[in-house]
Amino acid sequence: MSTSKPALSQLWAKADRPGIRAFFLSMLALGIALVLALYSGAAAQLGNLFLASASALTALLVAAWVGVTLVPVLARRTPLRWIGYRMEYKITREGWFYIIGIVLVAMAAINTGNNLLFLILACLIASILMSGILSSVTLAGVEMRLDLPERIFAGQTVRGSLELKNEKLTLPSFSLRVEAVKPKGTATVALLETPVYFPYLPRQQSFAQSVPLLFPNRGIYRQEAFRIVTRFPFGFLQKARRLDLPAEALVYPSVEAGPEFLDILPGIQGATASIAKGHGQDLYSLRDYTPNDSARHVHWKASARSGSLMVREFSRDDDCRVLLVLDACNPAAVNTSGKERETFERAVSLCAAIAWSFSEREAFLEFRSGTVSMPLLPASENIFAILRHLALVQPEGHASSDSLLSTLSTRSDSFRVVVTSQSRGAIPTEAWNSSYVVFAKDSAG
């Protein structure tokens, strides 16, 4: 008895008190109206027409008052939206066998007139009806939420969170499967390629599952709707409810150090070292001379004191300034999916990998592509803005990049890297002489 009181108090604390009050008041008022209606009938039989009319009129007024004041209050607190769910029905293979069995039993019952066969037939039909009712109850009141990672890279498996919540007040849900709705006649990749199964969902509770997600290409992936499917309880009927839940994922290009990037990495590192050589002005240390050292760096006073050649080492400047340019001009790649388009996608991936490598080196990075220009900032601050642009960039059909590439020769404060999907002859001579140019076509194969 002591344990039941706290449970009742918790239930009363969570209850909708205005709704309960309106319900009992409406039941009391309708009970009074029913008594008045019965009294009106008895008075009419006794010949007292005035009393019968007054009682009937009072009963109607009480019922009208309930309909005008209390019924809207109860309707606002009733989840009537569950009634209007759009359901999709499909008879399973087991269901077809079951229906064939019902037909055979029905034919036998009609031919023989056996009451036992009619009783069995009634039970079989009732099972079908109960299957439809229970599956509708299972799907009703279930809401869904999909949480995607903040940063997604192409070709890398990430994990999202799929949550189902059972909003029903009294009944649980069983055997639910969530899958993405793909538009017919399209080959687009869905956000949820693999269905997610929930065996049991208690009332007024929610459960979440970690879902692996893999996007093969960069860009925006959109999903307009999902579907919750169940075969509960007997598996004869598959019933599904559509959820219009728009979801969107922005997928960055892959930044993994693939074979193509590893082929050009030594050249970029060497060019960076040659550009940065001599920029340091402060003496760092003295060391012994090696055959590869320049005679200009020999410290003659220290060499005279030690009796052997000593070389000066200069401290390197703290900041490595890089101007990264993506040449998006490739008329042959516009509106195509052939070899030129693959070359452009390779250029975007190489540009993303180069930007990521400079961010890991804590360089100062500036980015330009077409009409997009991002200022010089620490790479850790603007790397994801660059990747966001690279996730959405498309090839341009006009030669707007020529003016951009031709102005690179005037920049002497940064190490310049140009990534292009064009051929070697399409790059201006000024950009060729003043920048390190990465040709995506040379990285093919």
N, C-alpha and C positions, 0 to 999 in steps of 0.2 A: 504494500500500500504506500510505503514511503517512496518507492522508486517511481510509482505512477504519477504522483503529484507533480514532481519536477517536469516530467515529460508533458503533462497536460499544460503546465504553466508555460513551457517553451513553445508548445503548439499555439497557445492563445497569444503569446507575444508576437509570433510570426504571422498570425491570422490577419486578414483584411477586415478590421472591425466595422468600418462603415458598410462594407458589402454584406457582412453577416447580419448587421442590424437591419439593413434594407430587406434582406431575404426573409427574416422572421417577421418583420412588420408586414410585408406583402402577404405572407402565408396567413397571418392573423386577420388581415383585412379581407382576403379572399374567403377565409372561413366564415367570417361574419356575413359576407355577401351571400355565401351558400345557404347559411341558416335563414337569412331573410328571404331568399328565393323559395326555400321549402315552406316557410311560414306563409308566403304569398299564395302558394298553391293550395295549402290547407285552408286559408281564409276564403279563397275563391270557391272551394267546394262547400263551405258552410254558408255561402251567400253573402258574405261581407265584402262587397266589391271595393268599397273605399279603402279598407284596411289592406286588401290584397293589392290594390294599385299602389298604395303608399309604400308597402314593403318591397314590391318589385322595383319601383322607381329608386328607392334607397339602395337596393342591391346593385342596380346598374350604376348609380353614382359612385358607390364604393369601388366597384370594379374599374370604372373609368379613372378614378383617382389613382388607383394602383398602376394602371397602364400609362398614365401621363407622368407620374412622379417617380415611382419606384422601379418600373421596368427599365427606363434608360440608365439608371444608376447601376443596375445589375448587368445590363448589356455592355457597359463600358468596362466592367471588370471581368468579362467572359472572353477568353481567347477565341473569338469567332473566326479569326483569320485562319485557323487550322482547318476549318471546314472548306475553305476555298482553295486549298492546295491543288496544284495541277499534278495529277497522278498519271503515270505511264504503266500500262499493263502488258505482261507477256507471259504466255503459258509455257512452262518448261517442258522438257521431254518427259519427265516423270509425271507432270500434270496431264499430258496427252494420254499416257498409258492409264492414268487414273480415270480420265473421262471415258476412254474406251471400255474400261471395266464397269463403269456406271451404266453405259449403254447396254452392255451384255446382261447385267443384272436386271435392268428395266425390262428388256425383252423377255427374259425368263419369268419375271414376275407377272407380266401381262399375259403370257401364254399359259402359265400354270394357275394363276390366281392364288398363289401361296401367300398367306399373310406374313410369314416370316421373311420371305424375299422382299415384300413391300417395306417391312420394317428395316431390313438391311439397306434397301435403296434410300430410304429416308435418312438413315445415318450417314450414308456416303455423300448425299447432297448437302446435308447439314455441315459436313466437314469442309466442303468447298466454300460454303457461305462463311463459316467461322474463320477459314484461312484468309478470306478477303477482308473481314472485319479486323482481325488481329494484326494483319500486315498494315492496314491503314492506321490503326492505333499506334503501332510501332514507329511509323514514319512521322506521325503528327507531333508537333511541338519540339522537333529537333532542329537546332540551329547550328551553323558552322562558321568557323573562323580560320583563315589561313594566314600565318605569319611567315614572311620570307626574310632571308638574311639581308642585311643592309648592303653588302658588297658581294656580287656574284661574278665569277670569271668564267669565260667560255672554256669548256672541256674539263672543268674541275667540279667534282661532286661536292655539293653543299647540303646542309640539312635544314629543312624548314619545320614548322610546327603546325599540325592540323588538329584543331580542337572541335569537338562536338559537345553541345550542351542540350540536355533534356529538360525542357521547360514545363513538362507536364507535372501537375500537382501530385498525382497519386500513382501513376503507372510507369514502369520502366520500359526501355526499348531493348530489343534483342537483334543480333545478327545484322549489323548495318555495314554497308560497303560504300565508300565514297570514291567517286571517279569523276574525271573531267568530261565535259560535254564538248565534243569536237564538231564543228560545222561540217555538214555533209559536202563531199566533193572537194575538200581542201586537204592539203598535206602538211599543215602547220603543226609545229610541235606544241603539245599541251603542257601547261605548268605541272600537271599531275599525270605523268605517264603511267605510273603503277598505282592501281587501286589500293586504298587503305581500309583495313577491316577492323571494325569495333564489335567484339562479341557481345558486350553487355554495357548498357548505359543506365545507371540508376536514375530515379526521379530527382529533379531539382539538383542535378550534379552535372559536371562536365569532365571530360577526359581528353587529353592531348597525346598525340603520338608524333615522334620524330620521323620525318619523311625525307629520304634521300632524293635530291634533285640534281639533274644533269642537263645542261644546255650546251649543245654542240657548237653554236655560233654566237657571235656578238649581236647586240641589238636589243630591241624591246620585245618581250613576250607578253602577250595579252590573253587572258582567259575570261570569257564573259559569264559562264555559268558552270555549275557543278551538278552532280546527280547523286542522291542518296538512294541506294538500292537495298532491298531485303527480299529474302525468300522465306522469312518466318511466317507460320510455324512449321509447315509440312513440306515446303519446297515445291508445291504444285504450281504456284503462281509467283512470278517475279514482279514486284511492284517497285516503282521508282518515283521519286519526287525531285523535281528540278528546282535548283536554287540559283536565282539570278544574283550572283556575287562577283562583280567585276574585280579582277586582280591583274596586277602588272608587275613585271620584273625587268629591270635594266641590267643587261649582261655586258660586263666589260670584256674587251679582247683578252686573250690569254697572254700572261706575262711570264710564262715558264721559259726557261732557257733551253729552247729546242736546238736541234742540230743547225738550223739556218742561222739562229742568233749566235751560237757558239763559233760559227765560221767567221762572222764579221766582228766578233768581240775583240780579238787581238788587234785588228786594224784600228778600231776605235780607241782602244787603250793606248796603242802606240802613237796615234795622232794626238790624243789628249796630252800625252807626255811631251811630245815635241812642241806643242803649242805652249804648254806651261813652263817649258825649260827656260830658265833665265828670268822668270818673273819674280822669283824670290830675291830679296835685297839684303836680308840679315844673315850674318855668319852663324852657322849652326854648330859645326865642329871641324876638326882637322883629322885626316886619316892618311894612311900610306897611299902612295901613288900606284895605280894599276895601268897596264898598257892601254886600256880603253879611255882613260881620262884625257881631257883636253889640257894642253900646256897652259892655257889662259887661267886655269884654276889652281895652278901650283903656287903655294905660299912659300916664297923664297926665303924669308927671314926664319920661318919655322924649320925649313929644310936645312938652312945653314946651322942652326943650333943643334938639330938632331943628327945631322950627318947623313940624312936620307931624304928623298923627295917626299914632301907632304902636300896634300891636296885639300883645298877648301871645300866644304859642303855648306850650301845655303839652305836656310829654312824655307819651306814651301809656303806660298800664300795659303791662308786658311780657306778661302773660297774658290771653288771651281765653277766658273760661269759657263753655262751651256745654253745655246740657242738651238732648239729642236724644231725642225720644219717637216711637215708632212705635205708632200706635193699631191694634192687630191685631183689634179687634172689628168684625166684619162678618158677621152671621148669614146674609145673602143669598149670600155667597161660599163658604159651607161646602158641600163635596161637590158643587160645580158646576163647570162649565167655560165658563160663559157670560160675559156682559158684566160682571157683578159680580166674577167671578174675575179678569178682565183688569184691572179697576180696582184690585183688591188687589195684583196683581203690579206694576202701575205705581207704587203707593205704596211697595212694597218697593224698587223700582229707584230712585225719587227719594230715599228715605231713605239708600240706599247711596251715591248720588252726593253728597248733602249731607255725609255723614260723611267721604267721601273728600276733599271740598273743604276741610273744616275741618282734616283731617290735613295737607293740603298747606300750609295757613296756620300750621301748628304751634300750633294752639289746644289748650286743655285740654278734653277731651271726656268727657261723662257720657252714658250711654245707658240708656233704660228702655223696656220693652215687655212688657205683661202682668205676669207674675210674674218676669220677668228684669230684674235691675238690675245695671249695671256702674258701678263707682265713677269718680269724676273723676280722670283720668290724662292725661298728654300723649297726644295722639291717635296719635302714632307707636307707642305701647305697647299701645293697646287697639283699634286700628282693625280688625285682623284677627279679634279676638274678636267685635267687632260684626258684621263681614261674615259670620262663621261662623254667628252666630245668624240673620242675615237670609237666609242660604242655606237654612235649615231651617224658618223660621217659617211657620206656617199660620194662616189666618183662624179666629178664635174666634167661637163662636155665642152667647156670653153677654156681658153688659155689665159685665165686670170692669174695663174701662178707665175707667169713669166715676169711680171713686174715685181712680185715678191722675191723671186729667186735672184733677179738682177740686182736688187738692193743689198744682198748679203755681203757683197764685196766691200761695202762701206762700213760694215760692222767689224771693229777690231778689238772689241772688249770682251768677246765671248768666243768659246769654241763652238763652231757651227756644224750641225749634223743635219743632212737633208735625206729624207727617205722618200723614194719615188717608185711608182710602178711603170713609169715610162721607159723608153729605150734611151741609150746613152746619147744619141744625137739630138734628143729633144731638150736637153738641159742646157741653159745658157752658159757660155764660156766663163762669164764672171762668177757664177755660182760654182762651176767646176773647179776654178782655180782657188777660190777662197773658202771652200767648205769641204767637209768630208761627206761624200755622196754615197748612199747605200741604194743599190739597184735591186729591187725585189725580183726582177727577171733573172738576175745572175744567181739568186739564191734558190731558184727552182730546181727540183730534182735532187 
